[in-house]
Amino acid sequence: MTSTSTSSNPAVSPDQPVTPAPGAAGRVALAVSTLGFFVITLDALIVNVALATIGAQLGGGTAGQQWIVDGYTLMFASLLLFAGNLSDRIGAKRAFTFGLVLFVLASAACALAPVLWVLILARFVQGAAASLMLPPSMALIREAFPDAIQRSKAIGLWALGGAVAAAAGPALGGLLTTVDWRLVFLINVPVGAVAVALLLKVPASPERPATFDWLGQIAALIGVGALIFGLIEGGVLGFGAPQVLLALAGAVLAIAVFLRAQAHGQNPMMPLDLFQSGGLRIALSVGFSFMVGWYGMVFVISLFLQQHLGLSPLLAGLAFLPASVLIAVSNVVAGRMAAKFGPRVPAVVGQLLMVVGLLGMLLAAPAGSLVAVALLLIPIGVGGALAMPPITAHVLDSVPAHRSGTASAVFNTFRQLGGAVGVAVFGALLAGPAGFVPGLQASLLIAALLLLATAVASLFIRRIHN
């Protein structure tokens, strides 16, 4: 396989180490990246507790509500590989800026949507913008913190933004929905404005101009998009529906074309030698399982609290609040644990905590206790907060700096696929003939078994020094 071409400018050569950013500039880069990751994660989850209210005002039924969630995920996952490739080529700062501005505009469009189809369309644009932000947010940290130990701590703080958003999203969504559901989207505008202002102080990123792998780009977009679409519609219509089977078959064909293009192309967007790293392969599996467990769990528990227990959006959201407080602390602890012991210990311990919480939730579900749900969310949230920062840092440690955007995109594509699988499959189980609670229990069991498997795999992670 031919390696990616580079510019003749030595300042952008992939063989030249990235110059560490000054202390203040590095902290600003971290703050911008954290804010970006915060709003990206927040918008994947904050809308869950607002779905019933949105449906009452704009209509659309269950399918419409699911597309409000999954339209975001579909575009997010489909464009991540393109976004990582773009970040490496035009520079992380420039790519992040473009994505952030588009995200703020799409959020305003969501808040102002007069009918359901406009809201869903704006969510598609929002997901596309989020995909453009995420890989460069990780690349900015890779540039600002070239030392592996410092980078591990920085990733812990970066992940804190996403973890707080993931945990507080339902509670914040419930509070804002009590006032007006449109506020769950409008909140992104001031946060985005602050991030744009901070970007002015971030140093320019290295650029690596090269010809785009157009065949790979198109095949990846079609393949991942068709796969996510098939999973989403399979959860609604059943996986034997003709349109679902057609989408999944198209996904297999497009992904095969993509892999061939990566193996033989002149400038592959995802060089296959990335996967020679065993640590990266383990990280991809952990990212997938985590999103099945966390996003899938938030989806089903939000519906359980509102539709099965009859709670208001505010009370349903507040059930996640105790976990959100401890998640903030756990992310900082994860960075320190990774710096002292390497990524293996917090990754394994964190995933096992998630397994304990999910199995406890499975056993407690028939009782329908709000207190039990709130308490069991704690080990699930804390476990994820311990596991994901060191796993994310391990992704960046496993590749050279000039491939950080691409590696980030691959990692987060696997994560988004996990989230889509969780929502689609768990939604189908909830609506299945067995009933809501048995479907909920089956969903939690699947998530627990996946995380148990990747916890065992994480025992083989090796510490990387660079």
Residue pairs with C-beta under 8 A, 6 or more apart in sequence:
1 262
1 263
1 264
1 268
1 271
1 272
1 273
2 265
2 266
2 267
3 271
4 14
4 208
4 210
4 267
4 268
4 271
5 210
5 211
5 266
5 267
6 12
6 13
6 14
6 208
6 210
7 13
7 207
7 208
7 209
7 210
10 16
11 206
12 206
12 207
12 208
12 209
14 208
14 400
14 401
14 402
14 403
17 146
17 401
18 142
18 143
18 146
18 206
18 401
20 26
20 144
20 145
20 146
20 147
21 29
21 143
21 144
21 203
22 203
24 201
25 144
25 201
25 202
25 203
26 144
26 145
28 198
28 201
28 202
29 140
29 141
29 143
29 144
29 202
29 203
30 140
30 141
30 144
30 145
30 154
30 157
30 158
31 198
32 96
32 137
32 140
32 195
32 198
32 199
32 202
33 96
33 137
33 138
33 140
33 141
33 158
34 157
34 158
34 160
34 161
35 161
35 191
35 194
35 195
35 198
36 96
36 99
36 100
36 133
36 134
36 137
36 195
37 134
37 137
37 158
37 159
37 161
37 162
37 165
38 161
38 162
38 164
38 165
38 191
39 103
39 107
39 165
39 188
39 191
39 192
39 195
40 103
40 130
40 133
40 134
40 137
40 162
40 165
41 161
41 162
41 163
41 165
41 166
41 169
42 165
42 166
42 168
42 169
42 172
42 187
42 188
43 72
43 107
43 126
43 130
43 185
43 188
44 69
44 72
44 73
44 76
44 130
44 166
44 169
44 295
44 419
45 165
45 166
45 169
45 170
45 173
45 295
45 298
46 165
46 169
46 170
46 172
46 173
46 176
46 184
46 187
47 54
47 68
47 69
47 173
47 184
47 185
48 69
48 169
48 170
48 173
48 298
48 299
48 302
49 170
49 173
49 174
49 177
49 302
49 306
49 313
49 316
49 317
50 173
50 176
50 177
50 181
50 184
50 313
51 65
51 68
51 69
52 65
52 306
52 307
52 313
53 177
53 181
53 313
54 65
54 68
54 116
54 119
54 181
55 61
55 64
55 65
57 181
58 64
58 113
58 115
58 116
58 119
59 116
60 67
60 116
62 236
63 236
64 116
64 120
66 232
66 235
66 236
66 423
66 427
67 120
67 123
67 232
68 119
68 120
68 123
69 299
69 423
70 228
70 232
70 420
70 423
70 424
71 120
71 123
71 124
71 127
72 123
72 124
72 126
72 127
72 130
73 127
73 228
73 232
73 416
73 419
73 420
73 423
74 124
74 127
74 225
74 228
74 229
74 232
74 420
75 124
75 125
75 126
75 127
75 128
75 130
75 131
76 127
76 128
76 130
76 131
76 134
76 416
77 131
77 224
77 225
77 228
77 413
77 416
77 417
77 419
77 420
78 131
78 220
78 221
78 224
78 225
78 228
79 127
79 128
79 131
79 132
79 221
80 131
80 134
80 135
80 224
80 409
80 410
80 412
80 413
80 416
81 217
81 220
81 224
81 269
81 270
81 406
81 409
81 410
81 413
82 131
82 217
82 220
82 221
82 269
82 409
83 95
83 99
83 131
83 132
83 133
83 134
83 135
83 136
83 405
83 409
84 135
84 269
84 405
84 406
84 407
84 408
84 409
84 410
85 212
85 213
85 217
85 269
85 270
85 405
85 406
85 409
86 95
86 132
86 405
87 95
87 96
87 135
87 136
87 139
87 405
87 408
87 409
88 139
88 208
88 402
88 403
88 404
88 405
88 406
89 207
89 208
89 209
89 210
89 212
90 207
91 204
91 205
91 206
91 207
92 135
92 136
92 137
92 139
92 140
92 143
92 205
92 405
93 136
93 140
93 199
93 202
93 203
93 204
93 205
94 204
94 205
94 207
95 132
95 135
95 136
95 405
96 132
96 133
96 136
96 137
96 140
96 199
97 196
97 199
98 132
99 129
99 130
99 131
99 132
99 133
99 136
100 129
100 133
100 192
100 195
100 196
100 199
101 192
101 196
102 125
102 128
102 129
102 132
103 126
103 129
103 130
103 133
103 188
103 192
104 188
104 189
104 192
104 193
104 196
105 125
105 129
106 122
106 123
106 125
106 126
106 128
106 129
107 126
107 185
107 186
107 188
107 189
107 192
108 185
108 186
108 189
109 118
109 122
109 125
110 119
110 122
110 123
110 126
110 182
110 185
111 182
111 183
111 185
111 186
111 189
112 182
113 119
113 122
134 408
134 409
134 412
135 405
135 406
135 408
135 409
135 412
136 205
136 405
137 158
138 158
138 392
138 395
138 396
138 404
138 405
138 408
139 205
139 404
139 405
139 408
140 202
140 205
141 151
141 154
141 155
141 158
141 396
142 151
142 396
142 401
142 404
143 203
143 205
143 206
143 401
143 404
144 154
145 151
145 154
146 401
148 393
148 397
148 464
148 465
148 466
149 339
151 393
151 396
151 397
152 335
152 338
152 339
152 343
152 389
152 390
152 393
152 397
153 335
153 336
153 339
154 335
155 335
155 389
155 390
155 392
155 393
155 396
156 331
156 332
156 334
156 335
156 336
156 338
156 389
156 390
156 393
157 331
157 332
157 335
158 389
158 392
159 331
159 334
159 385
159 388
159 389
159 392
160 328
160 331
160 332
160 385
160 389
162 388
163 327
163 328
163 330
163 331
163 381
163 384
163 385
163 388
164 324
164 327
164 328
164 331
166 294
166 298
166 327
166 381
166 384
167 320
167 323
167 324
167 327
167 328
167 381
168 320
168 321
168 324
169 298
169 320
170 298
170 302
170 316
170 317
170 319
170 320
171 317
171 318
171 319
171 320
171 321
171 324
172 184
172 187
172 317
173 184
173 313
173 317
174 312
174 313
174 314
174 315
174 316
174 317
174 318
175 314
175 317
176 183
176 184
176 187
177 183
177 184
177 313
177 314
177 317
178 312
178 313
178 314
206 402
208 402
210 267
211 266
211 267
212 267
212 269
213 261
213 262
213 265
213 266
213 267
213 268
213 269
215 257
215 261
215 265
216 258
216 261
216 262
216 265
216 268
216 269
216 270
217 269
219 254
219 255
219 257
219 258
219 261
220 254
220 255
220 258
220 269
220 270
222 250
222 251
222 254
223 250
223 251
223 252
223 253
223 254
223 255
223 257
223 258
224 251
224 255
224 413
224 417
226 247
226 248
226 250
226 251
226 254
227 247
227 248
227 251
227 255
227 417
228 416
228 417
228 420
229 247
230 244
230 245
230 247
230 248
230 251
231 420
231 421
231 424
231 425
232 420
232 423
232 424
233 241
233 243
233 244
233 247
234 241
234 244
234 248
234 424
234 428
235 423
235 424
235 425
235 426
235 427
235 428
236 427
236 428
237 243
237 244
238 244
238 428
239 245
239 248
239 428
259 272
261 268
262 268
262 269
262 270
262 271
262 272
263 272
269 406
270 406
270 409
270 410
271 403
271 406
274 280
274 399
274 403
274 406
274 407
274 410
275 281
277 398
277 399
278 460
278 462
279 394
279 397
279 398
279 461
279 462
279 464
280 394
280 395
280 398
280 399
280 407
280 411
282 454
282 457
282 458
282 460
282 461
283 391
283 392
283 394
283 395
283 398
283 411
283 461
284 410
284 411
284 414
285 414
285 454
285 457
286 347
286 351
286 387
286 388
286 391
286 454
286 457
286 458
287 388
287 391
287 411
287 412
287 414
287 415
287 418
288 414
288 415
288 417
288 418
288 421
288 450
288 454
289 351
289 418
289 447
289 450
289 451
289 453
289 454
290 351
290 354
290 384
290 387
290 388
290 391
290 415
290 418
290 451
290 454
291 415
291 416
291 417
291 418
291 419
291 422
292 418
292 419
292 421
292 422
292 446
292 447
292 450
293 354
293 358
293 380
293 384
293 422
293 447
293 448
293 450
293 451
294 354
294 380
294 381
294 384
295 418
295 419
295 422
295 423
296 419
296 421
296 422
296 423
296 425
296 426
296 443
296 447
297 358
297 361
297 380
297 422
297 443
297 444
297 447
298 320
299 422
299 423
299 426
299 427
300 426
300 427
300 430
300 440
300 443
300 444
301 319
301 361
301 373
301 377
302 316
303 430
304 365
304 373
304 436
304 440
305 311
305 315
305 316
305 319
305 370
305 373
306 312
306 313
306 316
307 436
308 368
308 436
308 437
309 368
309 370
311 319
311 370
315 370
319 370
319 373
319 374
319 377
320 374
320 377
320 381
321 374
322 374
322 375
322 377
322 378
323 374
323 377
323 378
323 380
323 381
323 382
324 381
326 378
326 381
326 382
326 385
327 381
327 382
327 384
327 385
328 385
330 381
330 382
330 385
330 386
331 385
331 389
333 346
333 386
334 346
334 350
334 385
334 386
334 387
334 388
334 389
334 390
335 389
335 390
337 345
337 346
337 386
337 390
338 345
338 346
338 389
338 390
338 393
342 390
342 461
342 462
342 463
343 390
343 391
343 393
343 394
343 461
343 463
344 458
344 459
344 461
344 462
344 463
346 386
346 387
346 389
346 390
347 386
347 387
347 390
347 391
347 394
347 455
347 458
347 461
348 387
348 455
348 458
348 459
349 383
349 386
349 387
350 382
350 383
350 384
350 385
350 386
350 387
350 388
351 383
351 387
351 451
351 452
351 454
351 455
351 458
352 383
352 452
352 455
353 379
353 380
353 382
353 383
353 386
354 379
354 380
354 383
354 384
354 387
354 448
354 451
355 383
355 448
355 451
355 452
355 455
356 379
356 383
357 376
357 377
357 378
357 379
357 380
357 381
357 383
358 380
358 444
358 445
358 447
358 448
358 451
359 444
359 445
359 448
360 376
360 379
361 372
361 373
361 376
361 377
361 380
361 444
362 441
362 444
362 445
362 448
364 372
364 373
364 376
365 437
365 440
365 441
365 444
366 437
387 458
391 458
392 411
394 461
394 464
395 407
395 408
395 411
396 404
396 407
396 408
397 464
397 466
398 407
398 464
399 406
399 407
422 443
422 447
425 443
425 446
426 439
426 443
426 446
429 439
429 440
429 442
429 443
430 436
430 439
430 440
430 443
431 439
432 438
432 439
434 442
